[in-house]
Amino acid sequence: MRLRGTGVHARRGRAAPWIVLAVVWLTQAVAYGLFFSFTIFFLPLIEEFRWPRGLTAGAFSLSTVIQGVLSPVIGMLVDRIGPRRVILTGALLLSGASILASQIHALWHLYLITGVLAATGVAAVGWVPSGALLARWFSRRRGGVMGLAFSGMGVGVLVVGPLAQWLIAQAGWRQAYVILGSGALLGLGPLLWFGVAEAAPPERSGRPEVPAAPPAGGVGIRAALSTRAFWGLFFAYFFTPLAVFPVFTHQVAFAVDEGFPPMFVAGIFGLMGFISVVGRIVFGAVSDRKGRELAATLSFGCTATGTGALLALEVWPHAAWLYAYALFFGLGFGARGPIITAMAAELFAGRRFGAIYGIMNLANGLGAAIGPWFGGVVHDLTGSYRLAFLTAMGFCAVAAAFFWIARAGRHGREGRV
């Protein structure tokens, strides 16, 4: 049965599309709020163990490498067993990693738990399986749908960031990890088990879950890799985290270095996450109405402006710059992911979409791996984040250019169909 006006394939007994959307939103809020809380735990780890900032941030870089490398594997698993099981497994892994993080006593513990286990969990929860799940349910206004669903990430940052800082102040960072991980485990497990349903393609030969042939317009992996549109999106995904993560990972440390209280900075971090909710929804809707490339370019303008506001603290350390940073950087933070996901779903729909999108996410993982490490190393070498932040602003322009390259390739492909 096809639900009127939603572009959704559904079967009797399956959850309605809005329930699936709500569950994805809540899952992203909990999972990414927990994962990105690393920036809050960053300073307590440094203070206790006296590790260099570059090496400590390297654990987060490793996590993004692992996410990128696993993305094609996650995509193939999504195509084979469905996104529901993949997302549930990822939630369990991520929650367990947070609990285990309370037992960190050496740098290699941090790398193993945050860099490998938590990364595997968040990869199995995040963009690839959730984007594939939503693409199965919704065929219209995907930019807005993806933006709304992934706006949960921003709410997670808003809530978990200050909560983590408060828990650290009250009980220490080890107990804070246990509380956050246990809460995620108890919340996400039942939510995903009962709340996520996988939309089935039209039934073929009595096997609705795994169709015998791709739906009309389906694209294979080799065909996708031969298009300019794929590589445009691939490199847009690579340069986007280079524009974001040198700043995001070190934002709390930078502001504290400039003399602001850690709890106040954690609040700014949370405010930035809240504003990112608005940014994902707004830019997702703009991408549906005015074009994906224009929406992405405008969002990169916000990211660069926010980074410039943060840098202004070196000249004039006033709280107004932190609020400006939260506003502009928050509007751009995470806005490109829903746009890329919507573009990829439109271009490469079919039974191999999970694998194709997973390969595309490999670029995101590699770029996100370099960003945190680069920011930390620049600080270790120069005593300042200035060069890292300025370079990140330059990558905003580079990433935006690749969206337009993908657009040209997209139109070329459409002309051949």
TINU-711085 format. One record per residue (C-alpha): residue in one letter; z negated, x negated, y. Coordinates in steps of 0.25 Angstrom, whole numbers, plus 5000, padded with zeros to 4 digits. Each point is the difference from the previous one (the first is absolute). Example, Ala and Ser with C-alpha at 12.3 -4.5 7.8 and 13.67 -1.06 7.14 Angstrom:
2
<A <4969 4951 4982>> <S <5002 4994 5014>> 
REM end
This chain:
417
<M <5000 5000 5000>> <R <5003 4995 5014>> <L <4990 5003 5011>> <R <5007 5006 5012>> <G <5001 4991 5012>> <T <4993 4988 4994>> <G <5011 4993 4993>> <V <4990 4999 4988>> <H <5003 5001 4985>> <A <4988 5006 4994>> <R <4996 5006 4986>> <R <4990 5011 4997>> <G <4986 4995 4999>> <R <5003 4988 5009>> <A <4992 4998 5013>> <A <5007 5005 5013>> <P <5007 4989 5009>> <W <4989 5000 5011>> <I <4989 4997 4990>> <V <5008 4988 4995>> <L <5002 4996 5014>> <A <4985 5002 5003>> <V <4996 4992 4988>> <V <5009 4988 5004>> <W <4995 5000 5014>> <L <4985 5000 4995>> <T <5004 4989 4990>> <Q <5006 4991 5010>> <A <4988 5002 5010>> <V <4990 4995 4989>> <A <5008 4990 4994>> <Y <5006 4993 5012>> <G <4987 5002 5008>> <L <4993 4992 4989>> <F <5011 4989 4999>> <F <5001 4998 5015>> <S <4985 4999 5001>> <F <5002 4985 4996>> <T <5002 4997 5015>> <I <4985 5005 5002>> <F <4995 4992 4988>> <F <5008 4988 5005>> <L <4989 4995 5010>> <P <4988 5002 4991>> <L <5007 4992 4989>> <I <5003 4989 5009>> <E <4986 5000 5006>> <E <4993 4999 4986>> <F <5010 4990 4993>> <R <5005 4992 5012>> <W <5015 5001 4994>> <P <5011 4997 5010>> <R <5007 5012 5006>> <G <5013 4996 4994>> <L <4995 4999 4986>> <T <4992 5013 5001>> <A <5012 5008 5006>> <G <5008 4994 4989>> <A <4994 5010 4990>> <F <5005 5011 5008>> <S <5014 4993 5000>> <L <4999 4998 4985>> <S <4998 5015 4999>> <T <5012 5003 5008>> <V <5008 4991 4991>> <I <4995 5007 4987>> <Q <5003 5013 5006>> <G <5014 4996 5003>> <V <5003 4993 4987>> <L <4994 5012 4993>> <S <5008 5011 5008>> <P <5013 4999 4991>> <V <4991 5001 4988>> <I <4992 5012 5006>> <G <5013 5007 5003>> <M <5005 4998 4986>> <L <4987 5006 4995>> <V <5002 5012 5009>> <D <5014 5002 4995>> <R <4995 4999 4986>> <I <4986 5007 4999>> <G <5000 5007 5014>> <P <4992 4997 5013>> <R <4987 5008 4996>> <R <4996 4991 4989>> <V <5003 4988 5008>> <I <4992 5005 5012>> <L <4988 5003 4992>> <T <5000 4987 4993>> <G <5001 4993 5014>> <A <4989 5008 5006>> <L <4991 4996 4988>> <L <5004 4985 5002>> <L <4997 5000 5015>> <S <4987 5006 4999>> <G <4995 4991 4989>> <A <5005 4988 5008>> <S <4991 5004 5012>> <I <4988 5001 4991>> <L <5003 4986 4994>> <A <5002 4994 5014>> <S <4985 5002 5001>> <Q <4999 4988 4990>> <I <5008 4990 5008>> <H <4994 4986 5000>> <A <5012 4991 5001>> <L <5013 5000 5007>> <W <5008 5002 4987>> <H <4991 5013 4997>> <L <5006 5005 5013>> <Y <5014 4996 4997>> <L <4999 5007 4986>> <I <4993 5013 5004>> <T <5007 5002 5014>> <G <5012 4993 4998>> <V <5004 5004 4986>> <L <4992 5012 4995>> <A <4999 5008 5013>> <A <5014 4997 5003>> <T <5004 5005 4986>> <G <4993 5013 5003>> <V <5005 5002 5014>> <A <5014 4998 4995>> <A <4999 5010 4990>> <V <4994 5010 5010>> <G <5009 4997 5012>> <W <5014 5001 5005>> <V <5008 4999 4988>> <P <4994 5011 4991>> <S <4995 5009 5011>> <G <5014 4999 5007>> <A <5007 5003 4987>> <L <4990 5012 4997>> <L <5003 5006 5014>> <A <5015 4998 4999>> <R <5000 5008 4987>> <W <4993 5012 5007>> <F <5007 5000 5014>> <S <5014 4998 5003>> <R <5000 5004 5015>> <R <4993 4994 5012>> <R <4996 4988 4991>> <G <4996 4992 5013>> <G <4990 5010 5004>> <V <4995 5002 4986>> <M <4998 4986 4997>> <G <4994 4997 5014>> <L <4990 5011 4998>> <A <4996 4996 4986>> <F <4999 4985 5003>> <S <4992 5004 5013>> <G <4988 5000 4990>> <M <5000 4985 5001>> <G <4996 5001 5015>> <V <4989 5009 4997>> <G <4995 4991 4989>> <V <5000 4988 5010>> <L <4993 5009 5010>> <V <4989 5004 4991>> <V <4998 4989 4990>> <G <5001 4988 5010>> <P <4987 5005 5009>> <L <4994 5005 4987>> <A <5001 4986 4993>> <Q <4995 4993 5013>> <W <4988 5010 5000>> <L <4997 4997 4985>> <I <5001 4985 5002>> <A <4990 5001 5011>> <Q <4990 5009 4992>> <A <5001 4994 4986>> <G <5009 4988 5001>> <W <5014 4998 4996>> <R <4998 5000 4985>> <Q <4993 5013 4999>> <A <5011 5006 5010>> <Y <5011 4996 4990>> <V <4992 5007 4989>> <I <4998 5013 5008>> <L <5015 5001 5005>> <G <5005 4997 4986>> <S <4991 5010 4993>> <G <5004 5010 5010>> <A <5015 4998 4998>> <L <4998 5000 4985>> <L <4993 5014 5000>> <G <5009 5006 5010>> <L <5014 4996 4996>> <G <4999 5001 4985>> <P <4998 5015 5000>> <L <5008 5002 5012>> <L <5013 4994 4993>> <W <4997 5005 4987>> <F <5000 5015 5004>> <G <5007 5000 5013>> <V <5013 4992 4997>> <A <5012 5007 4994>> <E <5014 4993 4998>> <A <5012 5009 5004>> <A <5010 5000 4989>> <P <5015 4999 5002>> <P <5008 5011 4994>> <E <4998 5001 4985>> <R <5010 4993 4992>> <S <5000 5001 4985>> <G <4986 5005 4999>> <R <4994 4987 5007>> <P <4997 5004 5014>> <E <4991 4987 5003>> <V <5011 4990 4996>> <P <5014 5005 5003>> <A <5011 4995 4991>> <A <5009 4997 5012>> <P <4997 4997 5015>> <P <5001 5012 5010>> <A <5012 5001 5008>> <G <5002 4989 5010>> <G <4991 4991 4992>> <V <5001 4985 5002>> <G <4998 4989 4990>> <I <4993 4987 5003>> <R <5012 4991 5000>> <A <5007 5010 5009>> <A <4989 5000 5010>> <L <4999 4985 5000>> <S <5014 4999 5004>> <T <4999 5008 5013>> <R <4997 4995 5014>> <A <4990 5012 5002>> <F <4991 4995 4989>> <W <4999 4986 5006>> <G <4998 5005 5014>> <L <4988 5008 4995>> <F <4996 4988 4991>> <F <4999 4990 5012>> <A <4994 5011 5009>> <Y <4989 5001 4990>> <F <4999 4985 5000>> <F <4998 4998 5015>> <T <4992 5012 5003>> <P <4987 4994 4994>> <L <5003 4987 5006>> <A <4999 5008 5013>> <V <4987 5007 4996>> <F <4991 4992 4991>> <P <4998 4987 5008>> <V <4994 5010 5010>> <F <4993 5010 4991>> <T <4993 4991 4991>> <H <4994 4991 5011>> <Q <4998 5011 5010>> <V <4985 5001 4998>> <A <4998 4985 4999>> <F <5008 4998 5013>> <A <4992 5011 5008>> <V <4987 4995 4995>> <D <5004 4986 5004>> <E <5002 5005 5014>> <G <4986 5005 5001>> <F <5000 5014 4996>> <P <4990 5006 4990>> <P <5004 5002 4986>> <M <4996 5014 4999>> <F <5008 5003 5013>> <V <5012 4993 4994>> <A <4999 5008 4987>> <G <5000 5012 5008>> <I <5013 4996 5007>> <F <5006 4997 4986>> <G <4996 5014 4996>> <L <5006 5006 5013>> <M <5013 4992 4997>> <G <5001 5006 4986>> <F <4998 5014 5006>> <I <5011 4998 5010>> <S <5009 4995 4989>> <V <4998 5014 4994>> <V <5007 5006 5012>> <G <5011 4989 5000>> <R <5004 5002 4986>> <I <5001 5015 5002>> <V <5007 4999 5013>> <F <5010 4989 4997>> <G <5003 5007 4986>> <A <5004 5012 5008>> <V <5008 4993 5010>> <S <5007 4993 4989>> <D <5004 5014 4994>> <R <5005 5004 5014>> <K <5005 4988 5007>> <G <5003 4990 4989>> <R <4993 4991 4992>> <E <5004 4987 5007>> <L <4996 5005 5014>> <A <4986 5004 4995>> <A <4998 4987 4993>> <T <5004 4992 5013>> <L <4991 5008 5008>> <S <4989 4998 4991>> <F <5002 4985 5000>> <G <4999 5001 5015>> <C <4986 5006 4999>> <T <4996 4989 4990>> <A <5005 4989 5009>> <T <4993 5006 5012>> <G <4987 5001 4993>> <T <5000 4986 4995>> <G <5003 4996 5015>> <A <4988 5008 5004>> <L <4991 4993 4990>> <L <5005 4986 5005>> <A <4996 5004 5014>> <L <4986 4999 4996>> <E <5001 4985 5001>> <V <5003 5001 5015>> <W <4991 5012 5003>> <P <4990 5003 4989>> <H <4998 5015 5004>> <A <4999 5012 4990>> <A <5011 5007 5006>> <W <5010 4990 4993>> <L <4994 5004 4987>> <Y <5002 5015 5002>> <A <5014 4997 5005>> <Y <5002 4992 4987>> <A <4994 5011 4991>> <L <5010 5010 5007>> <F <5013 4993 4999>> <F <4998 4992 4988>> <G <4994 5012 4993>> <L <5012 5008 5004>> <G <5009 4990 4993>> <F <4991 4996 4988>> <G <5006 5006 4987>> <A <5011 5008 5007>> <R <5011 4992 4994>> <G <4996 5002 4985>> <P <5003 5016 5000>> <I <5013 4997 5008>> <I <5005 4990 4989>> <T <4995 5009 4989>> <A <5008 5012 5006>> <M <5012 4991 5002>> <A <5000 4995 4986>> <A <4998 5013 4993>> <E <5012 5006 5008>> <L <5009 4988 4996>> <F <4995 4997 4986>> <A <4995 5013 4994>> <G <5001 5001 4985>> <R <4993 4996 4987>> <R <4999 4985 5004>> <F <4995 5003 5014>> <G <4986 4995 4996>> <A <5006 4986 4995>> <I <5009 4999 5013>> <Y <4989 5003 5009>> <G <4990 4991 4993>> <I <5010 4988 5001>> <M <5001 5004 5015>> <N <4985 4999 5001>> <L <5000 4986 4995>> <A <5005 4996 5014>> <N <4988 5007 5006>> <G <4990 4992 4991>> <L <5006 4987 5003>> <G <5000 5002 5015>> <A <4986 5005 4999>> <A <4996 4988 4992>> <I <5004 4991 5011>> <G <4994 5007 5012>> <P <4985 4999 4997>> <W <5002 4986 4995>> <F <5008 4996 5012>> <G <4990 5005 5010>> <G <4988 4993 4993>> <V <5007 4987 4999>> <V <5005 5000 5015>> <H <4986 5003 5004>> <D <4994 4988 4991>> <L <5011 4991 5006>> <T <4999 5004 5015>> <G <4987 5007 5001>> <S <5007 5012 5006>> <Y <5008 5012 4995>> <R <5009 5000 5012>> <L <5012 4994 4993>> <A <4999 5009 4988>> <F <4999 5012 5008>> <L <5012 4996 5009>> <T <5008 4997 4987>> <A <4997 5014 4995>> <M <5005 5007 5013>> <G <5013 4993 4997>> <F <5001 5005 4986>> <C <4999 5014 5006>> <A <5014 4998 5006>> <V <5005 4994 4987>> <A <4995 5011 4991>> <A <5006 5011 5010>> <A <5014 4993 4999>> <F <5000 5001 4985>> <F <4998 5015 5001>> <W <5013 5001 5008>> <I <5007 4991 4990>> <A <4995 5010 4989>> <R <5006 5011 5008>> <A <5013 4994 5001>> <G <5000 4998 4985>> <R <4996 5014 4998>> <H <5011 5006 5008>> <G <5010 4991 4992>> <R <4995 5004 4987>> <E <5001 5015 5004>> <G <5014 4998 5004>> <R <5003 4995 4986>> <V <4994 5012 4993>> 
REM end
